[in-house]
Amino acid sequence: MRALLIYPIFPPTFWSYDKILELVDRKVLLPPLGLITVASILPQTWEFKLVDRNIRAVTEEEWQWADIVIFSAMIVQKYDLIEQIKEAKRRGKSVAVGGPYATSVPHELEESGVDFLVLDEGEITLPMFVEAIEKGETQGTFRTTEKPAVTSTPIPRYELLELDAYDSMSVQFSRGCPFQCEFCDIIVLYGRKPRTKTPEQLLQELDYLYELGWRRGVFMVDDNFIGNKRNVKLLLKELKIWQEKHQYPFRFNTEASVDLADDEELMQLMVDCYFDAVFLGIETPDEDSLQLTKKFQNTRSSLADAVDKIIRIGLRPMAGFIIGFDGEKKGAGDRIVRFAEQIGIPTTTFAMLQALPNTALWHRLEKEGRLRQGRDGNINQTTLMNFTPTRPIEDIAQEYVDAFWRLYDPHAYLDRVYHCFLKLGKPTAKPAPKLPTLVDLKALAIVIWRQGIKRDTRWKFWHHLFSIIKQNPEVWEHYLTMCAHNEHFLEYREIVKQQIEAQLNEYFSLEKEVLVAA
């Protein structure tokens, strides 16, 4: 069986980082870990080819070669996914689809011509799919309510990737999260009991990446890396030895809940293993909203103090913020901006609240008749809310656009990066020194030209850089990397502003039509 694995296109998002990737001659931030894991679970007697459409299009030869085409996608990729399914069917190919989008709303794909829906977690449903294929079946839906132990998950087929096109690699240690945030679909998809791999498993994956020649960043894609703190500490103790032995070839990032700040041993182990950044779901500094959405873990202590602890031990925070919670008071956008500036959080993902399919929020709003018809909760910073909020949607949208614009004003961004890195804890990992490549030097020259000479940020750029070199010299390279990120955000804030305002105009036009018809 010849299986062609296709990963659909992502529209421009906060995480696209197009302008940053251009600087370092790469195409995509992260690879499709799900698809290469699928390839490792399917029979190894099958032949596989993988095309990430975020890198390039599928060739005619690849279409002709395939016996079956397999897709995986998130909701944000739905439009390209459906187009590619149609393209595969037009060519007479058998099509199988899985992943978070198909699992959440399978009915949306049934009309697109899919032959097989392989839903939920592949360790269980992929063997069911293979059995059906071997019996000669030509269609089917495979589901399970069981949550498999990930200790049986094989090493992903990293060799299928066009490695040079990616800025970072992905590995997964755990699935599931112990919390109960109303808006989150992770606990719907993967459950509230975190399941982890063994340290040996994870290190074997790193061994394989090392053998393939990978020497850049690795993102631990766990939705909450510290969901099972006991097992994470066991991993980190082994990972620290592995990193020392290999002279720290990988710099790690991950996602974690804010209660990471309560465990100094855990934070120090992460820093010792060469973790240098962590994404935190802060959502809002408004405690009433956190209580309402059942994000209780963010209300047990001061959010500001927690983020400050994380910075001072040596982990740069990336923070997720949301506007539009029920009962939210006017000025939520201002409060989020002030919070980020007060603490010095460089990178802040910011979006209007979306009700994702099958979440507790989705079901509550459905009962209340507040879901907007035809809106599926497409999580993106350029998407208007898919439900009727408790305050005027135009107020929320305006606050959102204004706050996003201010967060990524080039002066404000440089100030936040500067304040964060002044207090950022010194790294304890000691990677082997290496000379910069020509690509690195070119990227540095472009950033210096644009931010330090061409734009009106020039004085601030040089003042902050020399101050960091003087006061916290161990972090100056990391600091410059974060300065470079401003190249993406400058353009992306324009996209956010244009698209939200366009959707708001469309919303009011539809509302007017409804009123006229009534």
C-alpha positions in Angstrom: 0.0 0.0 0.0 1.4 3.4 -1.0 0.1 6.1 1.4 0.5 9.8 0.5 0.3 11.9 3.7 -0.8 15.5 3.2 -0.8 18.3 5.7 -3.1 21.2 4.6 -2.1 24.9 4.5 -2.4 27.1 7.6 -3.8 30.6 6.9 -1.7 33.5 8.3 -1.7 33.3 12.1 0.1 34.6 15.1 2.3 31.5 14.8 3.1 31.7 11.1 6.2 33.8 11.7 6.6 34.3 8.0 8.9 37.3 8.2 11.1 35.7 10.8 11.4 32.5 8.9 12.4 34.4 5.8 15.3 35.9 7.7 16.7 32.4 8.5 15.8 30.8 5.2 13.1 28.4 6.5 9.5 27.8 5.5 7.6 26.6 8.5 7.8 26.9 12.3 6.8 23.3 13.2 6.3 20.0 11.4 3.1 17.8 11.3 3.9 15.6 14.3 0.5 13.9 14.1 1.0 12.6 10.5 4.5 11.3 11.1 3.2 9.5 14.2 0.4 8.0 12.0 3.1 6.8 9.6 4.8 5.0 12.5 1.6 3.3 13.7 0.5 2.1 10.3 2.0 -1.2 8.9 5.7 -0.6 8.2 5.3 -2.8 5.1 3.4 0.2 3.6 5.3 2.9 1.6 4.9 6.5 2.7 5.5 9.9 1.2 4.6 13.1 3.1 3.8 16.6 1.7 3.4 19.6 4.0 1.6 22.0 1.8 2.9 24.8 4.0 6.2 24.1 2.3 5.2 23.1 -1.2 2.4 21.7 -3.4 1.8 18.0 -4.1 3.4 17.0 -7.4 1.6 15.2 -10.2 4.0 12.3 -9.7 3.0 12.0 -6.0 -0.7 12.0 -6.8 -0.2 9.2 -9.4 2.0 7.2 -7.0 -0.6 7.1 -4.2 -3.0 4.2 -3.5 -4.5 6.1 -0.6 -4.3 9.7 0.6 -4.3 10.4 4.3 -5.0 13.9 5.8 -4.8 15.3 9.3 -5.8 18.9 10.2 -6.9 21.4 12.8 -10.0 23.5 12.4 -8.0 26.5 11.2 -6.8 24.3 8.2 -10.4 23.2 7.2 -10.6 25.2 3.9 -7.4 23.8 2.4 -8.2 20.4 3.8 -11.6 20.3 2.0 -10.0 21.5 -1.3 -7.4 18.8 -1.2 -9.9 16.1 -0.4 -11.8 17.2 -3.5 -8.6 17.1 -5.5 -7.8 13.6 -4.3 -11.3 12.4 -5.2 -11.2 14.1 -8.6 -8.2 11.9 -9.3 -10.0 8.8 -8.1 -8.0 8.3 -4.9 -9.2 6.6 -1.7 -9.2 9.3 1.1 -8.8 8.9 4.9 -9.0 11.8 7.3 -8.2 12.1 11.0 -6.9 14.7 13.5 -8.5 17.2 15.8 -10.9 18.8 13.2 -12.3 15.6 11.9 -12.6 14.2 15.4 -14.5 17.3 16.7 -17.0 17.7 13.8 -16.9 14.7 11.5 -20.2 15.6 9.9 -18.6 18.6 8.3 -16.3 16.3 6.3 -18.8 13.6 5.3 -20.1 15.7 2.3 -16.6 16.3 1.0 -16.2 12.8 -0.3 -14.1 11.2 2.4 -14.0 7.4 2.4 -12.6 6.8 5.8 -12.9 8.9 9.0 -10.2 7.7 11.4 -11.1 9.6 14.5 -10.0 10.0 18.2 -6.6 8.6 19.1 -4.8 6.6 16.4 -3.2 4.0 18.6 -6.6 2.4 18.7 -8.4 3.6 15.6 -5.6 3.2 13.0 -5.5 -0.7 13.5 -9.3 -0.7 13.0 -8.8 1.2 9.8 -6.0 -1.1 8.6 -8.2 -4.2 9.3 -11.0 -2.7 7.2 -8.6 -2.0 4.3 -7.3 -5.6 4.5 -10.8 -6.9 4.4 -11.4 -5.0 1.1 -13.7 -2.4 2.7 -13.8 0.9 0.8 -15.3 3.2 3.5 -15.9 3.4 7.2 -15.8 5.5 10.4 -13.6 4.4 13.3 -14.1 5.8 16.8 -13.2 5.0 20.3 -13.9 6.4 23.8 -10.8 4.7 25.2 -7.7 6.8 26.0 -4.7 4.7 25.0 -1.5 4.5 27.1 1.1 6.4 25.0 3.8 4.1 26.3 3.0 2.0 23.2 3.4 4.9 20.7 6.3 4.2 18.3 8.9 6.7 17.3 7.5 9.2 14.8 8.8 8.8 11.2 10.9 12.0 11.3 12.8 11.0 8.2 9.7 11.6 6.1 10.0 15.4 6.7 11.9 17.9 4.7 13.9 18.8 7.8 15.7 21.9 6.4 12.4 23.6 5.9 11.5 23.7 9.6 12.6 26.1 12.2 11.9 23.7 15.1 11.0 20.0 15.6 8.2 18.6 17.7 8.1 15.8 20.2 5.2 14.8 22.5 5.7 13.5 26.1 2.1 13.6 27.3 -1.6 13.9 26.3 -4.4 15.3 28.4 -4.7 18.1 31.1 -6.0 17.8 34.6 -7.9 21.1 34.6 -11.4 22.0 33.5 -11.3 25.3 31.6 -14.7 25.8 30.0 -13.5 26.9 26.6 -10.7 24.3 26.1 -11.1 21.4 23.7 -8.0 19.6 24.8 -9.8 17.9 27.7 -12.6 16.9 25.3 -10.1 15.4 22.8 -7.6 13.8 25.2 -9.2 13.7 28.6 -8.3 15.1 32.0 -5.9 12.4 33.1 -2.5 13.2 31.7 -0.9 10.1 30.1 2.9 10.2 29.6 5.5 8.3 27.7 8.4 6.8 29.6 11.6 8.9 29.8 13.3 6.1 27.7 10.7 6.6 24.9 11.2 10.3 24.7 15.0 10.0 24.7 14.8 7.5 21.9 13.0 10.0 19.8 15.6 12.6 20.6 18.3 10.1 19.7 16.6 9.6 16.3 16.5 13.4 15.7 20.1 13.6 16.7 21.0 10.8 14.3 19.2 12.6 11.5 21.4 15.6 12.1 18.9 17.9 13.8 20.6 20.6 15.9 18.0 23.3 16.4 15.0 23.9 18.7 12.6 21.2 19.8 9.1 22.1 20.9 7.4 19.8 23.5 3.9 20.0 22.1 2.1 18.8 25.2 -0.8 21.0 25.9 0.2 21.1 29.5 3.8 19.7 29.9 3.5 19.7 33.7 0.1 18.0 33.9 1.7 15.0 35.6 4.5 16.7 37.6 5.9 13.4 39.0 6.5 11.9 35.6 7.8 15.2 34.1 10.4 15.4 36.8 11.5 11.8 36.1 11.9 12.7 32.4 13.8 15.9 33.1 16.3 14.2 35.4 17.1 11.8 32.5 16.9 14.5 29.9 19.5 16.6 31.8 22.0 13.7 31.6 21.2 13.2 27.9 21.7 16.9 27.1 25.0 17.0 29.0 26.3 13.9 27.2 25.4 15.4 23.8 26.6 18.9 24.6 23.1 20.4 24.6 22.2 20.0 20.9 18.5 21.0 21.5 17.0 24.1 23.0 13.5 23.3 24.3 10.2 25.2 24.5 6.8 24.0 25.7 3.4 24.9 27.1 2.5 24.7 30.8 -0.1 25.9 33.3 0.8 28.9 35.5 1.1 26.8 38.6 4.5 25.9 37.2 5.7 28.9 39.3 4.7 27.0 42.5 7.4 24.3 41.9 10.9 25.7 42.0 12.5 22.3 41.6 10.5 21.6 38.4 11.4 25.1 36.9 15.1 24.6 37.7 15.1 21.2 36.1 13.7 22.7 33.0 16.3 25.4 32.9 19.0 22.8 33.5 17.8 20.8 30.5 18.0 23.9 28.3 14.4 24.9 28.2 14.4 28.7 27.6 10.7 29.5 27.0 7.3 28.4 28.1 3.8 29.2 26.8 1.4 30.1 29.6 -2.4 30.3 29.3 -3.0 33.4 31.3 -6.2 34.3 29.4 -7.1 37.5 31.4 -6.0 39.3 34.6 -9.7 39.6 35.5 -10.3 37.1 38.3 -14.1 37.1 37.8 -13.7 35.9 34.2 -11.2 33.2 35.3 -13.7 31.9 37.9 -16.5 31.9 35.4 -14.6 30.0 32.8 -13.4 27.5 35.5 -9.7 28.4 35.1 -9.3 28.1 38.8 -5.5 27.3 38.7 -5.0 30.9 37.7 -6.8 32.3 40.7 -4.9 30.6 43.5 -2.1 33.2 43.7 -1.0 36.4 42.1 -0.6 35.9 38.3 1.9 38.8 38.2 4.1 37.2 40.9 3.8 33.7 39.2 5.0 35.0 35.8 7.8 37.0 37.5 9.1 33.9 39.2 9.1 32.0 35.9 11.1 34.8 34.2 13.6 35.2 37.0 14.5 31.5 37.0 15.3 31.7 33.3 12.2 30.9 31.3 10.9 33.5 28.8 7.1 33.6 29.0 4.8 33.4 26.0 1.4 34.3 27.2 -2.1 33.5 25.8 -4.8 36.2 26.4 -8.5 36.1 25.5 -11.1 38.9 25.4 -14.9 38.4 25.4 -15.7 36.3 28.5 -19.3 36.5 29.8 -19.8 39.3 32.3 -16.5 41.0 31.3 -16.3 44.7 32.2 -15.5 47.4 29.7 -11.7 48.0 29.3 -10.6 44.4 29.2 -8.2 45.1 26.4 -6.5 47.9 28.3 -6.2 45.6 31.4 -4.5 43.0 29.3 -2.0 45.5 27.7 -1.2 46.9 31.2 -0.6 43.4 32.6 1.8 42.4 29.8 3.7 45.7 30.1 3.8 45.6 33.9 5.5 42.2 34.0 7.4 42.4 30.7 5.9 39.6 28.7 7.4 39.8 25.2 5.1 37.5 23.1 1.4 37.6 23.8 -1.0 35.6 21.7 -4.3 37.5 21.9 -7.7 36.5 20.5 -11.4 36.9 20.9 -13.1 34.1 22.7 -14.3 31.2 20.5 -16.7 28.4 21.4 -15.0 25.3 20.1 -17.1 22.3 19.1 -18.1 20.0 22.0 -16.5 22.1 24.7 -18.4 22.9 27.9 -18.6 26.5 26.6 -20.1 25.3 23.3 -22.8 23.2 25.0 -23.7 26.0 27.4 -24.0 28.6 24.7 -26.0 26.1 22.5 -28.5 25.7 25.3 -28.7 29.5 25.7 -29.3 29.9 21.9 -26.2 32.1 21.6 -24.1 30.3 19.0 -23.9 32.1 15.7 -25.1 29.9 12.8 -22.4 28.8 10.5 -19.5 29.8 12.8 -17.4 26.8 14.0 -15.0 28.4 16.4 -12.0 28.8 14.0 -9.3 29.7 16.5 -7.3 32.5 14.9 -6.5 36.1 15.8 -8.3 37.3 12.7 -11.6 35.7 13.6 -14.7 37.4 15.1 -16.5 35.6 18.0 -18.8 32.8 17.0 -21.4 33.5 19.6 -23.3 36.4 21.0 -21.4 37.9 24.0 -22.9 39.6 27.0 -21.7 43.0 26.0 -21.8 44.6 22.5 -19.6 42.7 20.1 -18.4 45.9 18.5 -17.0 47.1 21.8 -15.1 43.8 22.3 -13.8 43.9 18.7 -12.7 47.5 19.0 -10.9 46.9 22.3 -9.3 43.8 20.8 -8.0 45.5 17.7 -6.8 48.5 19.7 -5.0 46.3 22.3 -3.4 44.1 19.6 -2.2 47.2 17.8 -0.7 48.6 21.0 0.9 45.3 22.1 2.8 45.1 18.8 3.7 48.7 18.5 7.5 48.4 17.7 8.5 50.7 20.6 6.2 49.0 23.1 7.3 45.6 22.0 11.0 46.4 22.3 10.3 47.8 25.8 8.6 44.6 26.9 11.4 42.4 25.6 14.0 44.6 27.3 12.2 44.6 30.7 11.8 40.8 30.5 15.5 40.1 29.6 16.9 42.5 32.2 15.5 40.1 34.9 15.6 36.9 32.9 17.5 34.2 34.9 20.9 33.2 33.6 21.0 29.9 31.6 22.6 27.0 33.5 23.0 24.8 30.4 26.4 25.2 28.6 26.1 24.2 24.9 29.2 23.7 22.9 30.2 27.0 21.2 29.5 27.2 17.5 30.3 29.8 14.8 27.3 31.7 13.3 26.3 30.6 9.8 26.1 33.0 6.9 22.3 32.8 7.2 22.5 33.8 10.9 24.8 36.8 10.0 22.5 37.9 7.2 19.5 37.8 9.5 21.3 39.8 12.2 22.3 42.4 9.6 18.7 42.8 8.4 17.4 43.2 12.0 20.1 45.8 12.8 19.4 47.7 9.5 15.6 47.8 10.0 15.3 48.3 13.8 18.6 50.0 14.6 19.1 52.3 11.6 16.1 52.6 9.2 13.1 52.9 11.7 12.5 55.4 14.4 13.2 52.6 16.9 16.9 53.1 16.3 17.8 54.8 19.6 15.7 52.5 21.7 17.1 49.4 19.9 20.8 50.4 20.6 20.1 51.6 24.1 18.3 48.4 25.1 20.8 46.1 23.4 23.9 47.6 25.0 22.1 47.7 28.4 21.4 43.9 28.1 25.0 43.2 27.1 26.2 45.1 30.1 23.7 44.0 32.7 22.7 40.4 31.7 25.3 39.4 29.0 24.5 35.7 29.1 21.1 36.3 27.4 22.0 38.8 24.7 21.7 36.3 21.8 18.3 35.2 23.0 17.3 38.8 23.4 18.3 39.6 19.8 16.2 36.7 18.5 13.2 38.2 20.3 13.9 41.6 18.7 13.8 39.8 15.3 10.3 38.5 16.1 9.0 42.1 15.8 9.4 41.8 12.0 6.5 39.3 12.0 4.2 41.2 14.4 4.5 44.5 12.7 2.9 43.0 9.6 0.5 40.7 11.4 -1.1 43.5 13.4 -2.1 45.1 10.1 -3.7 41.8 9.0 -5.6 41.5 12.3 -6.9 45.0 12.1 -8.1 44.7 8.5 -9.7 41.3 8.8 -11.5 42.0 12.1 -12.9 45.3 10.9 -14.0 43.6 7.6 -15.8 40.9 9.6 -17.4 43.4 11.9 -18.8 45.3 8.8 -20.1 42.0 7.4 -21.7 41.2 10.8 -23.6 44.5 10.9 -24.7 44.2 7.3 -26.2 40.8 8.1 -27.8 42.1 11.3 -29.4 45.0 9.2 -30.7 42.5 6.6 -32.3 40.4 9.4 -34.0 43.5 10.9 -35.2 44.7 7.4 -36.6 41.2 6.7 -38.4 41.1 10.1 
